[in-house]
């Protein structure tokens, strides 16, 4: 089949149609590109808005945190300012070059100047004499970075007078360890002297009170032992009294016999009188009577001397003491002052001597023996075993009673003042505390515990006397 060639009119129409379709395609593409660009631009703006919201939130958080930190900083500054203002000690903050950066109100009041006039001035301007300036120069130049304590300086007051002060110097560093300057603190020496005097008076009052407590406890112990001491004194006094009566009777007979001899009586009568008066027997008895009287007097003297040493106020006397003799004396006094049976057994390996005060050591041993006697009340056969031995350079004396022992809760309180487990009126609670102090002053120790076999155990350890 043959096709018919198109006419010129038809060709033009076809060309127009093709051109129209091309324009429409281009418009469509342009519209799609514009829409795509608009969508992309909208996405970018959304991202920007989101980022702006995030940044704004971060800024708000930073602002809140900054406000909190500023508030904390203001509180810290106010706290530091109030502390510096209320300080009674002097305070000077200097730079490394010696310029004053800050002072407190105490220094301003002491010098009688305005605080503003001190800022930026050299530290050396505060001193009243050349010696103080030279010492301050050594602190800031030669000893910079070192701590200096209790240096004495003269500060210049507003009226030109010198004020003696004691200053301490401490280096000041930055957060990274760089030396920034020094901080100087101190106080007037007048205040220090008054404080030292008050401290000295308080110490003297404390020592006086301590001596009074010790003496009061000794008097209380002596009062409890009056019966035992009286019994011990009664034996030698009774012995001396009996011998004195016999000597008085002998004196009367000797006087009659001597009067007859000197009166010129005949020998027969003198011989008969001699037999009647038993002159020979009395002569043979005289040595024993005199010796017995002297022994009783010496025993009485020793007892009274021991009582005197025990009762007088303590002195810092140091003499050689036989510990066995002290223990025997204390046991004798305590036993005779106890109504019921209380047996004590002594076991000393050798003679143990220490240097110290016999009266004070006697008080310690008496307290330990008395406590053992009190601890064994209610026990069928009350007993105390005291053993002494030497360990190296120390004398060790142990006191082991057969009582119920010391409760675990009381072991740490036994040597505390006024602690007692006795009934009211039977103890002051000072005996063991004072004994502990006496032993400590003698260079020894006093410990308490329970014996493995039962009962309480006190251990007294004192240095042996050498030479």
C-alpha positions as CSV (number, residue, x, y, z in Angstrom):
1,X,0.0,0.0,0.0
2,X,1.4,3.3,-1.0
3,X,1.3,6.2,1.4
4,X,0.3,9.6,0.3
5,X,2.8,12.3,0.9
6,X,1.7,15.0,3.4
7,X,0.9,18.4,2.3
8,X,2.6,21.4,3.4
9,X,-0.3,22.4,5.7
10,X,-0.3,19.1,7.5
11,X,3.5,19.3,8.0
12,X,3.2,22.7,9.7
13,X,0.4,21.3,12.0
14,X,2.6,18.4,13.0
15,X,5.5,20.6,13.8
16,X,3.4,22.8,16.0
17,X,2.0,19.8,17.9
18,X,5.6,18.5,18.5
19,X,6.7,21.9,19.7
20,X,3.8,22.2,22.1
21,X,4.5,18.8,23.6
22,X,8.2,19.9,24.2
23,X,7.2,23.0,26.0
24,X,4.9,21.1,28.2
25,X,7.7,18.7,29.2
26,X,10.0,21.5,30.0
27,X,7.4,23.2,32.2
28,X,6.8,19.9,34.0
29,X,10.5,19.4,34.6
30,X,10.8,23.0,35.8
31,X,7.8,22.6,38.1
32,X,9.3,19.3,39.5
33,X,12.6,21.0,40.0
34,X,11.0,24.0,41.7
35,X,9.0,21.7,44.0
36,X,12.1,19.6,44.8
37,X,14.1,22.8,45.6
38,X,11.2,24.1,47.8
39,X,11.0,20.8,49.6
40,X,14.8,20.7,50.2
41,X,14.7,24.3,51.3
42,X,11.9,23.5,53.8
43,X,13.9,20.5,55.2
44,X,16.9,22.7,55.7
45,X,14.9,25.3,57.6
46,X,13.4,22.6,59.8
47,X,16.9,21.4,60.6
48,X,17.9,24.9,61.3
49,X,14.9,25.5,63.6
50,X,15.7,22.2,65.5
51,X,19.3,23.3,65.9
52,X,18.2,26.7,67.1
53,X,15.9,25.0,69.7
54,X,18.7,22.8,70.9
55,X,21.1,25.8,71.2
56,X,18.4,27.8,73.0
57,X,17.8,25.0,75.5
58,X,21.6,24.7,76.1
59,X,21.8,28.4,76.6
60,X,19.0,28.3,79.2
61,X,20.7,25.4,81.0
62,X,24.0,27.3,81.0
63,X,22.3,30.4,82.3
64,X,20.6,28.5,85.1
65,X,23.9,26.8,86.0
66,X,25.7,30.1,85.8
67,X,23.2,31.7,88.1
68,X,23.5,28.9,90.6
69,X,27.3,29.1,90.5
70,X,27.1,32.9,90.9
71,X,24.8,32.4,93.9
72,X,27.2,29.9,95.4
73,X,30.2,32.2,94.7
74,X,28.4,35.1,96.4
75,X,27.6,32.9,99.4
76,X,31.2,31.8,99.6
77,X,32.4,35.4,99.3
78,X,30.0,36.5,102.0
79,X,31.1,33.5,104.2
80,X,34.8,34.3,103.7
81,X,34.2,38.0,104.3
82,X,32.3,37.3,107.6
83,X,35.0,34.9,108.7
84,X,37.8,37.4,108.0
85,X,35.8,40.2,109.7
86,X,35.2,38.2,112.8
87,X,38.7,36.9,113.2
88,X,40.5,38.1,116.2
89,X,43.9,37.2,114.8
90,X,45.7,39.5,112.3
91,X,45.6,38.6,108.6
92,X,47.7,40.0,105.8
93,X,47.7,38.6,102.2
94,X,50.7,39.7,100.1
95,X,51.8,39.2,96.6
96,X,55.1,37.6,95.7
97,X,56.6,41.1,95.3
98,X,55.6,42.0,98.9
99,X,52.5,44.2,98.1
100,X,49.5,44.0,100.4
101,X,46.5,42.5,98.6
102,X,44.1,42.1,101.5
103,X,43.9,42.6,105.3
104,X,41.2,41.9,107.9
105,X,39.4,44.1,110.3
106,X,41.6,43.0,113.3
107,X,44.7,44.5,111.7
108,X,42.9,47.6,110.7
109,X,41.6,48.1,114.3
110,X,45.0,47.4,115.7
111,X,46.9,49.9,113.5
112,X,44.2,52.5,113.6
113,X,44.2,53.1,109.9
114,X,41.7,52.7,107.0
115,X,41.6,49.4,105.1
116,X,41.8,51.1,101.7
117,X,45.0,52.9,102.6
118,X,46.7,49.5,103.1
119,X,45.9,47.9,99.8
120,X,48.8,48.0,97.3
121,X,51.3,49.3,99.9
122,X,54.6,47.4,100.5
123,X,54.5,45.1,103.5
124,X,57.6,46.8,104.8
125,X,55.6,50.0,105.5
126,X,53.7,48.2,108.3
127,X,56.8,47.7,110.5
128,X,58.1,50.2,113.0
129,X,61.8,49.4,113.2
130,X,64.6,48.3,110.8
131,X,65.0,44.9,112.4
132,X,61.4,44.0,111.7
133,X,61.8,45.1,108.1
134,X,64.9,43.0,107.7
135,X,63.2,40.0,109.1
136,X,60.2,40.5,106.8
137,X,62.6,40.8,103.9
138,X,64.1,37.4,104.7
139,X,60.5,35.9,104.8
140,X,59.7,37.3,101.4
141,X,63.0,36.8,99.7
142,X,65.3,34.3,101.3
143,X,62.6,32.0,102.8
144,X,59.8,32.5,100.2
145,X,57.8,29.3,99.9
146,X,58.7,28.1,103.4
147,X,56.5,28.2,106.5
148,X,57.7,30.4,109.4
149,X,56.1,30.2,112.8
150,X,56.0,32.6,115.8
151,X,58.3,35.3,114.4
152,X,58.4,38.5,116.6
153,X,57.9,41.8,114.8
154,X,57.0,45.5,115.6
155,X,54.1,46.9,113.7
156,X,53.7,50.7,113.3
157,X,50.4,52.1,114.7
158,X,48.8,55.2,113.3
159,X,50.3,57.4,116.1
160,X,53.8,56.1,115.3
161,X,54.1,53.8,118.3
162,X,55.3,50.2,118.0
163,X,53.1,47.2,118.6
164,X,54.9,43.9,119.3
165,X,53.2,41.0,117.5
166,X,53.9,37.3,116.8
167,X,53.4,36.5,113.1
168,X,53.2,33.2,111.2
169,X,54.0,33.1,107.5
170,X,52.6,30.5,105.0
171,X,53.1,30.4,101.2
172,X,50.1,30.8,98.9
173,X,49.8,28.8,95.7
174,X,47.5,28.9,92.7
175,X,45.4,26.0,91.4
176,X,48.3,24.8,89.2
177,X,50.9,25.1,92.0
178,X,52.4,28.4,91.1
179,X,53.6,30.5,94.0
180,X,51.5,33.6,94.3
181,X,52.7,35.1,97.6
182,X,52.3,34.6,101.3
183,X,49.6,34.7,103.9
184,X,50.6,36.2,107.3
185,X,48.6,35.6,110.5
186,X,49.4,36.5,114.1
187,X,48.3,38.3,117.2
188,X,49.7,40.9,119.6
189,X,52.2,39.6,122.1
190,X,50.3,41.2,124.9
191,X,47.3,38.9,124.3
192,X,49.7,35.9,124.1
193,X,51.3,36.8,127.4
194,X,47.9,37.1,129.0
195,X,46.8,33.8,127.5
196,X,50.0,32.2,128.7
197,X,49.5,33.6,132.2
198,X,45.9,32.4,132.3
199,X,47.0,29.0,131.1
200,X,49.7,28.9,133.8
201,X,47.2,29.8,136.5
202,X,44.8,27.2,135.3
203,X,47.6,24.6,135.3
204,X,48.6,25.6,138.9
205,X,45.0,25.4,140.0
206,X,44.7,22.0,138.4
207,X,47.8,20.7,140.2
208,X,46.5,22.1,143.5
209,X,43.2,20.5,143.0
210,X,44.9,17.2,142.0
211,X,47.0,17.3,145.2
212,X,43.9,18.0,147.3
213,X,42.1,15.1,145.7
214,X,45.0,12.8,146.4
215,X,45.2,14.0,150.0
216,X,41.5,13.6,150.5
217,X,41.5,10.1,149.2
218,X,44.4,9.3,151.5
219,X,42.6,10.7,154.5
220,X,39.5,8.6,153.5
221,X,41.6,5.5,153.3
222,X,43.3,6.3,156.6
223,X,39.9,6.7,158.2
224,X,38.8,3.3,157.0
225,X,42.0,1.8,158.5
226,X,41.8,3.5,161.9
227,X,40.8,0.3,163.6
228,X,43.6,-1.7,162.1
229,X,46.2,1.0,162.8
230,X,45.0,1.3,166.4
231,X,45.3,-2.5,166.8
232,X,48.8,-2.4,165.5
233,X,49.8,0.5,167.7
234,X,48.1,-1.2,170.7
235,X,50.6,-4.1,170.9
236,X,53.9,-2.2,171.2
237,X,52.3,0.5,173.4
238,X,50.9,-2.2,175.7
239,X,54.3,-3.9,175.8
240,X,56.0,-0.6,176.7
241,X,53.3,0.2,179.3
242,X,53.7,-3.2,181.0
243,X,57.5,-2.9,181.1
244,X,57.2,0.7,182.5
245,X,55.0,-0.6,185.4
246,X,57.5,-3.3,186.2
247,X,60.3,-0.8,186.1
248,X,58.4,1.5,188.4
249,X,57.9,-1.4,190.9
250,X,61.6,-2.3,190.7
251,X,62.5,1.4,191.3
252,X,60.6,1.4,194.6
253,X,62.4,-1.8,195.8
254,X,65.8,-0.6,194.7
255,X,65.1,2.7,196.6
256,X,64.3,0.8,199.8
257,X,67.4,-1.4,199.5
258,X,69.7,1.5,198.8
259,X,68.2,3.6,201.6
260,X,69.0,0.7,204.1
261,X,72.6,0.5,202.8
262,X,73.2,4.2,202.9
263,X,71.5,4.4,206.4
264,X,74.2,2.2,208.0
265,X,72.0,-0.9,208.5
266,X,74.0,-4.0,209.6
267,X,75.1,-6.5,206.9
268,X,72.7,-9.2,208.1
269,X,69.7,-6.9,207.8
270,X,70.8,-5.7,204.3
271,X,71.2,-9.3,203.2
272,X,67.8,-10.2,204.5
273,X,66.3,-7.2,202.8
274,X,68.0,-8.1,199.6
275,X,66.5,-11.5,199.8
276,X,63.1,-10.1,200.7
277,X,63.0,-7.6,197.8
278,X,64.5,-10.1,195.3
279,X,67.1,-7.6,194.2
280,X,69.1,-10.2,192.3
281,X,66.1,-11.3,190.3
282,X,65.3,-7.8,189.4
283,X,68.8,-7.1,188.3
284,X,68.7,-10.1,186.0
285,X,65.3,-8.9,184.6
286,X,66.4,-5.3,183.9
287,X,68.2,-6.0,180.6
288,X,65.2,-7.7,179.1
289,X,62.8,-5.1,180.4
290,X,64.9,-2.3,178.9
291,X,65.4,-4.1,175.6
292,X,61.7,-4.8,175.4
293,X,60.8,-1.3,176.2
294,X,63.2,0.0,173.5
295,X,61.8,-2.5,170.9
296,X,58.2,-1.5,171.6
297,X,59.1,2.2,171.4
298,X,60.9,1.7,168.1
299,X,57.9,-0.3,166.7
300,X,55.6,2.6,167.8
301,X,58.0,5.1,166.2
302,X,58.0,3.2,162.9
303,X,54.2,2.9,162.8
304,X,53.8,6.6,163.6
305,X,56.5,7.5,161.0
306,X,54.7,5.4,158.4
307,X,51.4,7.0,159.2
308,X,53.0,10.5,159.0
309,X,54.5,9.7,155.6
310,X,51.2,8.4,154.4
311,X,49.1,11.2,155.7
312,X,51.2,14.3,154.8
313,X,50.8,16.0,151.5
314,X,52.8,14.6,148.7
315,X,56.3,15.9,148.1
316,X,58.5,15.1,145.2
317,X,60.8,13.0,147.3
318,X,62.8,10.2,145.8
319,X,64.4,7.5,148.0
320,X,65.1,3.8,147.8
321,X,62.0,1.9,148.9
322,X,61.8,-1.8,149.7
323,X,58.6,-2.9,148.0
324,X,58.2,-6.1,150.1
325,X,58.2,-4.0,153.3
326,X,55.6,-1.6,151.8
327,X,53.4,-4.5,150.8
328,X,53.7,-6.1,154.2
329,X,52.8,-2.8,155.9
330,X,49.8,-2.3,153.7
331,X,48.6,-5.9,154.2
332,X,49.0,-5.6,158.0
333,X,46.9,-2.4,158.1
334,X,44.1,-3.7,155.8
335,X,43.8,-7.1,157.5
336,X,43.5,-5.6,160.9
337,X,40.8,-3.3,159.7
338,X,38.6,-6.0,158.2
339,X,36.1,-7.7,160.5
340,X,35.8,-11.1,158.7
341,X,38.6,-13.4,157.7
342,X,40.8,-12.3,154.8
343,X,43.9,-14.3,154.2
344,X,46.9,-12.9,152.2
345,X,49.8,-14.9,151.0
346,X,53.0,-13.2,150.0
347,X,55.5,-14.7,147.6
348,X,58.6,-12.6,146.7
349,X,61.5,-14.2,144.9
350,X,64.0,-11.6,146.0
351,X,64.3,-8.1,147.5
352,X,62.8,-5.6,145.2
353,X,63.7,-1.9,145.6
354,X,62.6,1.1,143.6
355,X,63.2,4.8,143.8
356,X,60.2,6.9,144.8
357,X,58.0,8.1,147.6
358,X,57.3,5.4,150.2
359,X,54.1,7.1,151.3
360,X,52.7,7.3,147.8
361,X,53.6,3.7,147.0
362,X,52.1,2.6,150.3
363,X,48.8,4.3,149.2
364,X,48.9,2.5,145.9
365,X,49.4,-0.9,147.5
366,X,46.8,-0.2,150.2
367,X,44.2,0.7,147.5
368,X,44.9,-2.6,145.6
369,X,44.7,-4.7,148.8
370,X,41.5,-3.0,149.9
371,X,39.9,-3.4,146.5
372,X,40.8,-7.1,146.6
373,X,39.2,-7.4,150.1
374,X,36.0,-5.6,148.8
375,X,35.9,-7.8,145.7
376,X,36.0,-11.0,147.7
377,X,33.0,-10.1,149.9
378,X,30.5,-13.0,149.8
379,X,33.2,-15.6,149.0
380,X,33.4,-18.4,151.5
381,X,37.2,-18.3,152.0
382,X,38.4,-14.9,151.0
383,X,42.1,-14.8,149.9
384,X,44.6,-12.7,148.1
385,X,47.9,-13.8,146.6
386,X,50.6,-11.2,146.1
387,X,53.7,-12.3,144.2
388,X,56.8,-10.2,143.4
389,X,59.5,-10.8,140.9
390,X,62.1,-9.0,138.8
391,X,61.7,-8.8,135.0
392,X,64.7,-7.2,133.3
393,X,64.9,-3.7,134.8
394,X,61.4,-3.8,136.3
395,X,59.9,-5.0,139.6
396,X,56.6,-6.7,138.9
397,X,54.0,-7.2,141.7
398,X,50.8,-9.1,140.9
399,X,47.6,-9.1,143.1
400,X,45.4,-12.1,142.4
401,X,42.2,-12.4,144.4
402,X,39.6,-15.3,144.4
403,X,36.6,-13.0,143.8
404,X,34.2,-13.2,140.8
405,X,36.5,-11.2,138.6
406,X,36.1,-7.9,136.8
407,X,33.1,-7.5,134.3
408,X,34.3,-7.0,130.8
409,X,32.4,-3.7,130.5
410,X,34.2,-2.3,133.5
411,X,37.8,-3.1,132.5
412,X,38.1,0.1,130.4
413,X,36.7,2.3,133.1
414,X,38.5,1.1,136.3
415,X,41.1,3.9,136.2
416,X,38.6,6.7,135.4
417,X,38.1,9.3,138.1
418,X,34.9,8.8,140.2
419,X,34.1,5.4,138.6
420,X,33.1,2.9,141.3
421,X,31.0,-0.2,141.6
422,X,30.7,0.1,145.4
423,X,27.7,1.2,147.3
424,X,27.2,4.9,148.1
425,X,29.4,5.8,151.1
426,X,31.8,3.0,150.7
427,X,34.1,4.5,148.0
428,X,34.9,7.8,146.3
429,X,35.9,6.3,142.9
430,X,39.2,8.0,143.1
431,X,41.4,5.3,144.6
432,X,42.4,3.5,141.4
433,X,42.6,6.7,139.4
434,X,44.9,8.3,141.9
435,X,47.0,5.1,142.2
436,X,47.3,5.0,138.4
437,X,48.6,8.6,138.4
438,X,51.1,7.9,141.2
439,X,52.5,4.8,139.4
440,X,52.8,6.7,136.2
441,X,54.7,9.5,137.9
442,X,57.1,6.9,139.3
443,X,57.8,5.7,135.7
444,X,55.7,2.5,136.0
445,X,52.4,1.0,134.9
446,X,49.3,-0.3,136.6
447,X,47.1,-2.7,134.6
448,X,43.9,-4.7,135.5
449,X,42.4,-7.8,134.1
450,X,41.1,-11.3,135.0
451,X,43.2,-14.3,135.9
452,X,42.8,-17.3,133.7
453,X,42.1,-19.4,136.8
454,X,39.4,-16.9,137.9
455,X,39.4,-13.8,140.0
456,X,40.7,-10.3,139.4
457,X,44.4,-9.6,138.6
458,X,46.2,-6.3,139.0
459,X,49.8,-5.9,137.9
460,X,52.0,-3.2,139.3
461,X,55.3,-2.6,137.4
462,X,57.9,-0.2,138.7
463,X,61.5,0.4,137.6
464,X,64.1,-1.2,139.8
465,X,66.5,0.9,141.8
466,X,70.0,0.6,140.3
467,X,73.3,1.2,142.1
